[in-house]
Amino acid sequence: MLKPSWLRVKAPQQERIGQVSDLLLDLKLNTVCQEASCPNIGECFAGGTATFLIMGPGCTRACPYCDIDFDRSVRPLDPTEPERLGEAVARMGLSHVVITSVNRDDLSDGGASQFVACIEEVRKKSFKTTIELLIPDFCGDWDALASVMQAAPNVLNHNIETVSRLYKKVRPQGGYKRSLELLSRIRESWPKTYTKSGFMVGLGETDDEVIDVLLDLKKNNVDIVTIGQYLSPGSKHLPVDRFVTPTQFELYKKKGEEEIGFLQIISSPLTRSSYHAGEVQLLMRTHPR
């Protein structure tokens, strides 16, 4: 299926991309921008931002939509990773940082302790930086979730990824209801944290099912939602079922913000979980908690 014209990406600023890439290489850090083949890597690197991928690059789950390498082996955590991440945030001068991870089902806490250590190092080296975490579901270990939340991230993001009907095909080791429960627990126990989730379209869902996901997320007290076009990484991954038009993405946004009542919907063909993530700082000022 040929990509439509609205999925063309502007040529990036190679010099700035090289500077960020060199810094990440120097500090031996991974980014989801690189590992997951994000289409916005040029824009984000050129702007001096990145979404850090910790505990990777291998993931213990093999979701058929994702381009991150599968690795089920038991691997120890790198105790120096949080310090190196904190150093990168300071050297890049980030006002807002996103920290995500691969799934680490081989670890007893799913890697929650590494998220905590990363928060502590960022605050130590760049205390004015707001912190957004994009976390896995920790296999439903709510004690692991609590340990992360006690470190007080400003934004907690957990992606629902797709509609309920497609979960077994798209996210076979995840659970739609489990992800909703995780998001609900955050607001119930840590009401000052801004909650966020995101999903892809173009995997076989209908527009009515998209609205159902938005309603489910709102019922579970999510503040911010990202919606983007699924782009198949290769022949071994799920194929694209449809290309959703920019007009339809705008309709998702209007429905979500004006009728359902989210604080923000970021919806476009090239939107990804961390796209324009720094805009949350404006929401924090206009909707303080």
Contacts in CASP RR format, 6 or more apart in sequence:
PFRMAT RR
TARGET T0000
AUTHOR 0000-0000-0000
METHOD contacts of the structure
MODEL  1
MLKPSWLRVKAPQQERIGQVSDLLLDLKLNTVCQEASCPNIGECFAGGTA
TFLIMGPGCTRACPYCDIDFDRSVRPLDPTEPERLGEAVARMGLSHVVIT
SVNRDDLSDGGASQFVACIEEVRKKSFKTTIELLIPDFCGDWDALASVMQ
AAPNVLNHNIETVSRLYKKVRPQGGYKRSLELLSRIRESWPKTYTKSGFM
VGLGETDDEVIDVLLDLKKNNVDIVTIGQYLSPGSKHLPVDRFVTPTQFE
LYKKKGEEEIGFLQIISSPLTRSSYHAGEVQLLMRTHPR
1 239 0 8 1.000
1 240 0 8 1.000
1 243 0 8 1.000
3 231 0 8 1.000
3 243 0 8 1.000
4 243 0 8 1.000
4 245 0 8 1.000
6 245 0 8 1.000
6 246 0 8 1.000
6 269 0 8 1.000
7 39 0 8 1.000
7 229 0 8 1.000
7 231 0 8 1.000
7 243 0 8 1.000
7 269 0 8 1.000
7 270 0 8 1.000
9 39 0 8 1.000
9 40 0 8 1.000
9 42 0 8 1.000
9 43 0 8 1.000
9 270 0 8 1.000
10 43 0 8 1.000
12 41 0 8 1.000
12 42 0 8 1.000
12 43 0 8 1.000
12 45 0 8 1.000
12 46 0 8 1.000
13 42 0 8 1.000
13 46 0 8 1.000
13 47 0 8 1.000
16 45 0 8 1.000
16 46 0 8 1.000
16 47 0 8 1.000
16 48 0 8 1.000
17 41 0 8 1.000
17 42 0 8 1.000
17 45 0 8 1.000
17 46 0 8 1.000
18 45 0 8 1.000
19 48 0 8 1.000
20 45 0 8 1.000
20 48 0 8 1.000
20 50 0 8 1.000
20 92 0 8 1.000
21 45 0 8 1.000
23 88 0 8 1.000
23 91 0 8 1.000
23 92 0 8 1.000
24 30 0 8 1.000
24 31 0 8 1.000
24 34 0 8 1.000
24 50 0 8 1.000
24 88 0 8 1.000
27 84 0 8 1.000
27 85 0 8 1.000
27 87 0 8 1.000
27 88 0 8 1.000
28 84 0 8 1.000
29 52 0 8 1.000
29 81 0 8 1.000
29 84 0 8 1.000
29 85 0 8 1.000
29 88 0 8 1.000
30 52 0 8 1.000
30 53 0 8 1.000
30 54 0 8 1.000
30 56 0 8 1.000
30 57 0 8 1.000
31 50 0 8 1.000
31 51 0 8 1.000
31 52 0 8 1.000
31 53 0 8 1.000
32 38 0 8 1.000
32 51 0 8 1.000
32 52 0 8 1.000
32 53 0 8 1.000
32 68 0 8 1.000
32 100 0 8 1.000
32 274 0 8 1.000
33 40 0 8 1.000
33 41 0 8 1.000
33 44 0 8 1.000
33 45 0 8 1.000
33 50 0 8 1.000
33 51 0 8 1.000
34 41 0 8 1.000
35 53 0 8 1.000
35 56 0 8 1.000
35 57 0 8 1.000
35 67 0 8 1.000
35 68 0 8 1.000
35 69 0 8 1.000
36 66 0 8 1.000
36 67 0 8 1.000
36 68 0 8 1.000
37 67 0 8 1.000
37 233 0 8 1.000
38 44 0 8 1.000
38 272 0 8 1.000
39 231 0 8 1.000
39 270 0 8 1.000
39 272 0 8 1.000
40 270 0 8 1.000
40 272 0 8 1.000
40 275 0 8 1.000
44 50 0 8 1.000
44 51 0 8 1.000
44 274 0 8 1.000
44 275 0 8 1.000
48 92 0 8 1.000
48 94 0 8 1.000
49 92 0 8 1.000
49 94 0 8 1.000
49 96 0 8 1.000
49 277 0 8 1.000
50 92 0 8 1.000
51 98 0 8 1.000
51 99 0 8 1.000
51 100 0 8 1.000
51 134 0 8 1.000
51 273 0 8 1.000
51 274 0 8 1.000
51 277 0 8 1.000
52 85 0 8 1.000
52 88 0 8 1.000
52 97 0 8 1.000
52 98 0 8 1.000
52 99 0 8 1.000
52 100 0 8 1.000
52 118 0 8 1.000
53 100 0 8 1.000
53 101 0 8 1.000
53 102 0 8 1.000
54 81 0 8 1.000
54 82 0 8 1.000
54 85 0 8 1.000
54 99 0 8 1.000
54 100 0 8 1.000
54 101 0 8 1.000
54 114 0 8 1.000
54 115 0 8 1.000
54 118 0 8 1.000
55 77 0 8 1.000
55 81 0 8 1.000
55 101 0 8 1.000
55 102 0 8 1.000
55 104 0 8 1.000
55 107 0 8 1.000
55 111 0 8 1.000
55 114 0 8 1.000
56 101 0 8 1.000
56 102 0 8 1.000
56 104 0 8 1.000
57 68 0 8 1.000
57 69 0 8 1.000
57 102 0 8 1.000
58 68 0 8 1.000
58 69 0 8 1.000
58 70 0 8 1.000
58 71 0 8 1.000
58 102 0 8 1.000
59 66 0 8 1.000
59 68 0 8 1.000
59 69 0 8 1.000
59 70 0 8 1.000
59 71 0 8 1.000
59 102 0 8 1.000
59 103 0 8 1.000
60 70 0 8 1.000
60 71 0 8 1.000
60 72 0 8 1.000
60 102 0 8 1.000
60 103 0 8 1.000
60 104 0 8 1.000
60 105 0 8 1.000
60 106 0 8 1.000
61 70 0 8 1.000
61 103 0 8 1.000
61 105 0 8 1.000
61 173 0 8 1.000
61 174 0 8 1.000
62 70 0 8 1.000
62 173 0 8 1.000
63 170 0 8 1.000
63 171 0 8 1.000
63 172 0 8 1.000
63 173 0 8 1.000
64 169 0 8 1.000
64 170 0 8 1.000
64 172 0 8 1.000
64 237 0 8 1.000
64 238 0 8 1.000
65 161 0 8 1.000
65 170 0 8 1.000
65 171 0 8 1.000
65 200 0 8 1.000
65 203 0 8 1.000
65 230 0 8 1.000
65 232 0 8 1.000
65 233 0 8 1.000
65 237 0 8 1.000
65 238 0 8 1.000
66 233 0 8 1.000
66 237 0 8 1.000
67 233 0 8 1.000
67 234 0 8 1.000
67 237 0 8 1.000
68 102 0 8 1.000
72 106 0 8 1.000
73 106 0 8 1.000
74 106 0 8 1.000
75 106 0 8 1.000
77 107 0 8 1.000
77 111 0 8 1.000
77 113 0 8 1.000
77 114 0 8 1.000
81 114 0 8 1.000
81 117 0 8 1.000
81 118 0 8 1.000
82 114 0 8 1.000
82 117 0 8 1.000
82 118 0 8 1.000
82 120 0 8 1.000
82 121 0 8 1.000
83 121 0 8 1.000
85 99 0 8 1.000
85 118 0 8 1.000
85 121 0 8 1.000
85 122 0 8 1.000
86 118 0 8 1.000
86 121 0 8 1.000
86 122 0 8 1.000
86 124 0 8 1.000
86 125 0 8 1.000
86 126 0 8 1.000
87 125 0 8 1.000
89 97 0 8 1.000
89 122 0 8 1.000
89 125 0 8 1.000
89 126 0 8 1.000
89 129 0 8 1.000
90 125 0 8 1.000
90 126 0 8 1.000
93 126 0 8 1.000
93 129 0 8 1.000
94 126 0 8 1.000
94 129 0 8 1.000
95 128 0 8 1.000
95 129 0 8 1.000
95 130 0 8 1.000
95 278 0 8 1.000
95 281 0 8 1.000
96 129 0 8 1.000
96 130 0 8 1.000
96 131 0 8 1.000
96 132 0 8 1.000
96 277 0 8 1.000
96 278 0 8 1.000
96 280 0 8 1.000
96 281 0 8 1.000
97 122 0 8 1.000
97 126 0 8 1.000
97 129 0 8 1.000
97 130 0 8 1.000
97 131 0 8 1.000
97 132 0 8 1.000
98 132 0 8 1.000
98 133 0 8 1.000
98 134 0 8 1.000
98 157 0 8 1.000
98 273 0 8 1.000
98 274 0 8 1.000
98 277 0 8 1.000
99 115 0 8 1.000
99 118 0 8 1.000
99 119 0 8 1.000
99 122 0 8 1.000
99 131 0 8 1.000
99 132 0 8 1.000
99 133 0 8 1.000
99 134 0 8 1.000
100 133 0 8 1.000
100 134 0 8 1.000
100 135 0 8 1.000
100 157 0 8 1.000
100 273 0 8 1.000
100 274 0 8 1.000
101 111 0 8 1.000
101 114 0 8 1.000
101 115 0 8 1.000
101 134 0 8 1.000
101 135 0 8 1.000
101 136 0 8 1.000
102 136 0 8 1.000
103 110 0 8 1.000
103 136 0 8 1.000
103 173 0 8 1.000
104 110 0 8 1.000
104 111 0 8 1.000
104 136 0 8 1.000
105 139 0 8 1.000
105 173 0 8 1.000
109 138 0 8 1.000
109 141 0 8 1.000
109 143 0 8 1.000
109 144 0 8 1.000
109 147 0 8 1.000
110 136 0 8 1.000
110 138 0 8 1.000
110 139 0 8 1.000
110 141 0 8 1.000
110 144 0 8 1.000
111 138 0 8 1.000
111 144 0 8 1.000
112 138 0 8 1.000
112 141 0 8 1.000
112 144 0 8 1.000
112 145 0 8 1.000
112 147 0 8 1.000
112 148 0 8 1.000
113 147 0 8 1.000
115 133 0 8 1.000
115 135 0 8 1.000
115 148 0 8 1.000
115 151 0 8 1.000
116 147 0 8 1.000
116 148 0 8 1.000
116 150 0 8 1.000
116 151 0 8 1.000
119 131 0 8 1.000
119 133 0 8 1.000
119 151 0 8 1.000
119 152 0 8 1.000
119 153 0 8 1.000
120 151 0 8 1.000
122 129 0 8 1.000
122 131 0 8 1.000
123 129 0 8 1.000
123 131 0 8 1.000
130 154 0 8 1.000
130 155 0 8 1.000
130 278 0 8 1.000
130 280 0 8 1.000
130 281 0 8 1.000
130 284 0 8 1.000
131 153 0 8 1.000
131 154 0 8 1.000
131 155 0 8 1.000
132 153 0 8 1.000
132 154 0 8 1.000
132 155 0 8 1.000
132 156 0 8 1.000
132 157 0 8 1.000
132 196 0 8 1.000
132 274 0 8 1.000
132 277 0 8 1.000
132 278 0 8 1.000
132 280 0 8 1.000
133 148 0 8 1.000
133 153 0 8 1.000
133 155 0 8 1.000
133 156 0 8 1.000
133 157 0 8 1.000
134 157 0 8 1.000
134 158 0 8 1.000
134 159 0 8 1.000
134 273 0 8 1.000
134 274 0 8 1.000
135 145 0 8 1.000
135 148 0 8 1.000
135 156 0 8 1.000
135 157 0 8 1.000
135 158 0 8 1.000
136 158 0 8 1.000
137 158 0 8 1.000
137 174 0 8 1.000
137 175 0 8 1.000
137 178 0 8 1.000
137 179 0 8 1.000
137 182 0 8 1.000
138 144 0 8 1.000
138 145 0 8 1.000
138 182 0 8 1.000
140 178 0 8 1.000
140 181 0 8 1.000
140 182 0 8 1.000
142 185 0 8 1.000
145 182 0 8 1.000
145 185 0 8 1.000
145 186 0 8 1.000
146 189 0 8 1.000
148 156 0 8 1.000
149 156 0 8 1.000
149 186 0 8 1.000
149 189 0 8 1.000
149 190 0 8 1.000
149 193 0 8 1.000
152 190 0 8 1.000
152 193 0 8 1.000
153 193 0 8 1.000
154 193 0 8 1.000
154 194 0 8 1.000
154 280 0 8 1.000
154 284 0 8 1.000
155 193 0 8 1.000
155 194 0 8 1.000
155 195 0 8 1.000
155 196 0 8 1.000
155 224 0 8 1.000
155 277 0 8 1.000
155 280 0 8 1.000
156 186 0 8 1.000
156 190 0 8 1.000
156 193 0 8 1.000
156 194 0 8 1.000
156 195 0 8 1.000
156 196 0 8 1.000
157 195 0 8 1.000
157 196 0 8 1.000
157 197 0 8 1.000
157 198 0 8 1.000
157 224 0 8 1.000
157 273 0 8 1.000
158 179 0 8 1.000
158 182 0 8 1.000
158 183 0 8 1.000
158 196 0 8 1.000
158 197 0 8 1.000
159 179 0 8 1.000
159 197 0 8 1.000
159 198 0 8 1.000
159 199 0 8 1.000
159 273 0 8 1.000
160 176 0 8 1.000
160 179 0 8 1.000
160 180 0 8 1.000
160 183 0 8 1.000
160 197 0 8 1.000
160 198 0 8 1.000
160 199 0 8 1.000
160 213 0 8 1.000
160 216 0 8 1.000
160 217 0 8 1.000
161 170 0 8 1.000
161 171 0 8 1.000
161 179 0 8 1.000
161 198 0 8 1.000
161 199 0 8 1.000
161 200 0 8 1.000
162 170 0 8 1.000
162 171 0 8 1.000
162 199 0 8 1.000
162 200 0 8 1.000
162 203 0 8 1.000
162 205 0 8 1.000
163 199 0 8 1.000
163 205 0 8 1.000
163 209 0 8 1.000
163 210 0 8 1.000
163 212 0 8 1.000
163 213 0 8 1.000
164 176 0 8 1.000
164 209 0 8 1.000
164 212 0 8 1.000
164 213 0 8 1.000
164 216 0 8 1.000
165 205 0 8 1.000
165 209 0 8 1.000
166 203 0 8 1.000
166 204 0 8 1.000
166 205 0 8 1.000
167 174 0 8 1.000
167 175 0 8 1.000
167 176 0 8 1.000
169 203 0 8 1.000
169 238 0 8 1.000
170 203 0 8 1.000
170 238 0 8 1.000
179 197 0 8 1.000
180 216 0 8 1.000
180 217 0 8 1.000
180 220 0 8 1.000
181 220 0 8 1.000
183 195 0 8 1.000
183 197 0 8 1.000
183 217 0 8 1.000
183 220 0 8 1.000
183 221 0 8 1.000
183 222 0 8 1.000
184 220 0 8 1.000
184 221 0 8 1.000
186 193 0 8 1.000
186 195 0 8 1.000
186 221 0 8 1.000
187 193 0 8 1.000
187 195 0 8 1.000
187 220 0 8 1.000
187 221 0 8 1.000
188 221 0 8 1.000
191 289 0 8 1.000
192 289 0 8 1.000
194 223 0 8 1.000
194 224 0 8 1.000
194 263 0 8 1.000
194 280 0 8 1.000
194 283 0 8 1.000
194 284 0 8 1.000
194 289 0 8 1.000
195 221 0 8 1.000
195 222 0 8 1.000
195 223 0 8 1.000
195 224 0 8 1.000
196 222 0 8 1.000
196 223 0 8 1.000
196 224 0 8 1.000
196 225 0 8 1.000
196 226 0 8 1.000
196 280 0 8 1.000
197 217 0 8 1.000
197 222 0 8 1.000
197 224 0 8 1.000
197 225 0 8 1.000
197 226 0 8 1.000
198 225 0 8 1.000
198 226 0 8 1.000
198 227 0 8 1.000
198 273 0 8 1.000
199 210 0 8 1.000
199 213 0 8 1.000
199 225 0 8 1.000
199 226 0 8 1.000
199 227 0 8 1.000
199 228 0 8 1.000
200 227 0 8 1.000
200 228 0 8 1.000
200 229 0 8 1.000
200 230 0 8 1.000
201 210 0 8 1.000
201 227 0 8 1.000
201 228 0 8 1.000
201 229 0 8 1.000
201 230 0 8 1.000
201 242 0 8 1.000
201 244 0 8 1.000
202 229 0 8 1.000
202 230 0 8 1.000
202 240 0 8 1.000
202 241 0 8 1.000
202 242 0 8 1.000
202 243 0 8 1.000
202 244 0 8 1.000
203 230 0 8 1.000
203 238 0 8 1.000
203 240 0 8 1.000
203 241 0 8 1.000
204 241 0 8 1.000
204 242 0 8 1.000
207 248 0 8 1.000
210 227 0 8 1.000
210 252 0 8 1.000
211 255 0 8 1.000
214 225 0 8 1.000
214 252 0 8 1.000
214 255 0 8 1.000
214 256 0 8 1.000
214 260 0 8 1.000
214 262 0 8 1.000
215 260 0 8 1.000
217 225 0 8 1.000
217 262 0 8 1.000
218 256 0 8 1.000
218 260 0 8 1.000
218 261 0 8 1.000
218 262 0 8 1.000
222 262 0 8 1.000
223 262 0 8 1.000
223 263 0 8 1.000
223 264 0 8 1.000
223 283 0 8 1.000
224 262 0 8 1.000
224 263 0 8 1.000
224 264 0 8 1.000
224 265 0 8 1.000
224 266 0 8 1.000
224 280 0 8 1.000
224 283 0 8 1.000
225 256 0 8 1.000
225 262 0 8 1.000
225 264 0 8 1.000
225 265 0 8 1.000
225 266 0 8 1.000
225 267 0 8 1.000
226 265 0 8 1.000
226 266 0 8 1.000
226 267 0 8 1.000
226 271 0 8 1.000
226 272 0 8 1.000
226 273 0 8 1.000
226 275 0 8 1.000
227 249 0 8 1.000
227 252 0 8 1.000
227 253 0 8 1.000
227 265 0 8 1.000
227 266 0 8 1.000
227 267 0 8 1.000
227 268 0 8 1.000
227 271 0 8 1.000
228 244 0 8 1.000
228 249 0 8 1.000
228 267 0 8 1.000
228 268 0 8 1.000
228 269 0 8 1.000
228 270 0 8 1.000
228 271 0 8 1.000
228 272 0 8 1.000
229 243 0 8 1.000
229 244 0 8 1.000
229 269 0 8 1.000
229 270 0 8 1.000
229 271 0 8 1.000
230 238 0 8 1.000
230 240 0 8 1.000
231 240 0 8 1.000
232 238 0 8 1.000
232 239 0 8 1.000
232 240 0 8 1.000
243 269 0 8 1.000
244 269 0 8 1.000
246 268 0 8 1.000
246 269 0 8 1.000
249 267 0 8 1.000
249 268 0 8 1.000
249 269 0 8 1.000
249 271 0 8 1.000
250 267 0 8 1.000
252 265 0 8 1.000
252 267 0 8 1.000
253 265 0 8 1.000
253 266 0 8 1.000
253 267 0 8 1.000
256 262 0 8 1.000
256 265 0 8 1.000
257 264 0 8 1.000
257 265 0 8 1.000
263 283 0 8 1.000
263 287 0 8 1.000
264 279 0 8 1.000
264 280 0 8 1.000
264 283 0 8 1.000
266 275 0 8 1.000
266 276 0 8 1.000
266 279 0 8 1.000
END
